[in-house]
């Protein structure tokens, strides 16, 4: 008969606990990605294939970048290219890897009081909203969507950071809450297409403007640098990255639809990070 001492039992217990911790990873993701419902499809497949529990911190892009800089997560999945490039240049992210894209759309009441459905460009649509002083609800939360929205207003000759007008309202909230506010106020709002398709409380609101190339919305994955934060699980972050760009994952992303409409188009860069 073999005898296992209490000390040996403790060693086995600690080894098991360490192995269990190694199978967990924290990833900060945008509210738009989470609201789409795609994460509910991907996470079980990741667990099945990698034995990896991915814990999502659902925040705006600005907050995701802050979490990455603080070393509070092992990777981030965001959609704000300029901010991502800065993040990597500062050494907080090892690289960025494009995963998928969709587009931004401008939503408003079916009556379209500002007449944006006749606009040819996004900046023209926003200029029409400003001219009509029609109510517009902003994310106002430093998310990727909010950053895109601010840039679009600037191309329309407007400075939203200096707005002191009654028709421009800041929700300071995630995409779902902002859409709820806009629909409740019969207001215009900018959303990523996936969040709008998943959103159920549409009321009379609908997509009134889309299709301008400037509304392109790329999502990228950035592992956190171990040189900045030694405790981060860089090997697991890279395993997750390789899974996200695999044929299986890209097929799942491309086949995810709501009401027959595709929410994301996979476009992983097979040659590696950028």
N, C-alpha and C positions, 0 to 999 in steps of 0.2 A: 504494500500500500504506500502511495506517495503522500507525503505530508507537506502542506502549504502553510507556512507560518503567517501570522498576521502582517508581518512586514512585507512578505511577498504579495499578499493580497492588496496591501496599500499601493505597492509599486504597480501592479496590474491595473488598479483602479485609476491611478494618476495617468498611466499610459493611455488608458481608454478615454479618459476625460480630455487629454491633449489631442487625441485623434479626432474626437468629436468636435472640439473647437476648430480644428483645421478644416473641417467640412462646412464651416459657416463663413459667409462673406457679407459685408454691408455695402450696398450700392445706393447712392443718391440719384433719384430719377425725377424727371419733370412731372408736374401734375398732368400735363397733356398726355404724356405717354401712359401714365397709370389710368387716367380717366377713360382712355380708349378701350380698356379691357384686355389689351394684348398681353399684359403681364400675367393675367390669370391663365392664359394659354401657355405662355412660355415657361413659367416657373416650375410646373409639374414635370415638364419634359427635361428641364435642366437637372432637376432632382433625380429623375430616372436615369439619365445618361451619365451624369458626373457625380452623383451622390452628394450634391452640393445644395445646401440651404442658402438661398439668396434672400437676405433681409433688405427690403426696400425702404428708403427714407424718401417720402414723396414730398417734394418741395419745388419751388421755382428755380430756374437756372441760376440766378444770383445766389440763392441760399445754398444750392448744390455746390457751387464753386467755393463758397465760404467753408462748407463742411470738408471739402477736399483739401483746402489750404490748411485747415486745422488738423487734418489727419483723422477726422472722425469717421471716415468711410474708406473703403479700399478701392473704389472706382466711382465714376459718375457717368451718367447718360443724359446729355443735355443737347440744346439746339440754339447755340449762339456763337457762330464761327469766330468772330473777332475776339470774344472773351475766351474761347477755347484756345486760340493761338497764343494769347497772352499767358494763359494758365500754363501751357507747355513751355513757353519761352522762359517763364519765371522758375521753371524746374519742378513745379508741383505735380504735373502730369508727365508721364514718360513719353507719351505720344497720343495722338487722337486717331481713332479708327471709325470711318463712316459705316453706319449700319443700315440705315433706311431713310426715306424721306416721304413727306407729303406736302401739303401746301396750306397757306393761310387763306382764309376767306373773310369777306365782310358780310355780316348778317344784320338784318334789320326788319322792321315791321313790314308786313305784306303791302301796306299802302305806300311804302317808300316815299315819305314826304320830301326827302332831299333829292330824289330822282337819281340815285347812284347807279341804278341798273343800266342806265344809258351811257355811263362813263366808259372810256376806252382804256384808261390807266388807273392804277390804284391811287396815285396822288390826286388825280382828277376827282375820284370818288370821295376822297377825304375833303378836298376843297369844297365840294358840293355840300357836304355835311356841315362844314364850318360856315359857309355862306347862308345856309338855311337855318343855322343855329339849332339844328336838330339834336336831340339828346344823344350823347355818345358815352358809353361806359367803358372805361379803361381798366385793365388789370391793375395797374398802379402798384406792382409788387416786385419790380426788378427781375421778373421772369424772362425767359427767352421770348415769349410772346409779347411781353411789355416792351422789351428792347426793340423788337421788330416794329411794333406799333409806333414807338417814338421816332424811329428812323423814317417811317412812312409819313408821319405828320411833318417832319422836317422837309422831306422832298415836296410836300404840298405847300411849302412856304409858311408853315406854322411851327410854333415853339411850345409844345405841350408842357414843358417844365415851367414855362412862364404864364400858362393859361390862368386867367382870372375871369372866367365866364361861367354862367349858370348852366350851360348846356353840356359841359364836360365834367363827368363824374368819375372819380376814382374809387374802385371797389376795394383795392388793397387785399385781394383774395385770389384763390386759385381759379382755374378755368371754369369748373362747374359752377361755383358760387357766382362768378362774374356773369356767366350766361344766364343764370337764374335772375340776377338783378336786371340785366338788360331786357330780358323777355318781360319781366314784371313792369318795366318802365316804358315798354314799346320803344326801346332805344336801339341805336346801332352799336355794334361791337365787332372786334376782330378776334377770330378764333382759329386754331388749327382745325383742319377739316375732320380729323379723327374724333376730336372731342365733341364737335357738333353732331356728327353722325351718331355717336353713342348717347348724346344728351336726349332725354326723353321729354322734358317740359318745354317743347318748342312753341306752343301756343300758335300765334299768327306769324311768328318770325320765320324767316327763311334766308337762304344764301341769296344775296342780291348782287354781289360782285365777286368774281374769281377769274383765274386764268392769266393774270399778269405774271410774267416770269420773275418779277421782283418778289413775288409771294412764295417762292420756293422755300421749303422748310426742311433742312437737313438735320438728322439726329446723329450724334457721334458718341463713342465710348472712349473714356479716358481713364486708364489705370493711374492710381496715385503713386508717386515716386517713393521708393524705399529710401532713397538718399535724403529726402526731406523728413520722412516719418518711418523709422526703422521697424515699427510694429505692424505696418500694413502687410496684408497677405498678397504680395505681388504675384506669387506663382498661381494662386487660385484666381486672381484677377485676370491673369493671362489665359488660364484654362477657360474661364467664362467667355473671354473675348473670342477665343478660337471656336467655341461652340456657337456664339452669336453669328459668326461669319461663315459657319459651315453650311453646306447645302441643305441639310435638314432644317436648321433654324431659318435660313433665308426663304425656304419654301413655306414654312409655317407663317412667317411674316407676310409674304406675298399672297397667301391664300386666305388671310383673315379678312372677313367682310362683314358688313352689317347692312341688311336690306339690299344685298346684291352689290353694294359699293365697296371697293377696296379702300382700306384705311391707310395703309403704308405700302410703299414700293421699296423692296430690298435693293441695296446697291453697295454691299460690302466690297471694299477694296481687297481683292484677293492677293495683292502683292505685299500687303502688310500695312502698318500704321502710316499716317501722314503727319 
